[in-house]
Amino acid sequence: MAETQQVDDSKKAARSERRAARLAKEIGAFAREHGGAEGQIAYIGQKGARIVLVGEDGGWGDLVAPDHAVAVSAVEKAGITVHEDFDGDFAAKVRTGPYEWTRMAGIQIGGPKNDAGGNT
């Protein structure tokens, strides 16, 4: 029984390592495309951990890792700076466009209305 557990643990560790390597590759591609990148890891419950990336040009994106340990491993492999919180100078680097204003903040600050009828 103990040998079976060791094999299962070994497979799980190998799977986690592959996921971290794949995420690190995606983080690296994002960083190259945006002149560098910084990140922040946020716990999102059973779904895992969210890696928020902000490029030097203000572009941003995110990736989801199956758990916090995989997320930490991925950002370490990618070699990016990781912030504890998404606030202050780090948050100020994010540049939003028309899509974000319309979808997330437009209604509250006088942007186009997003109603069920499709009228704007």
C-alpha positions, 0 to 999 in steps of 0.5 A: 500500500505504501508503494502505491502511495509513493507512485501516486505522489510521484506522478502528482509531483511530476504533473505539477512540475509539467504544469509549472513549466508550461505556465512559466513558458506562457509567462515568459512569452507574455513578458517578451511580448510586453517588454517584461512583466511583474505578477501577483498570485491570488488564491481563488479557492478550489479552482487554484491560484490566479497569476495576474501579469502586468507588462512593462507596457501596461498590458495585462493578463492572467493565468490560472494554476491548479494550486498555489504551489504550482503558481509559485513554481511557475513565476519562479521558473519564469523569473518575474518579480512577484508582488504580495498585493495588487495595489499601489505602484503595481496596480498603477502600471495597468493600462485599460482600454475601451473594452475594460471601461465598457465591461467593468466600469463603464456603467458606473462612471458614465460609459456606454450602457450594457443592457439586456436589449443590446442597446447602447 
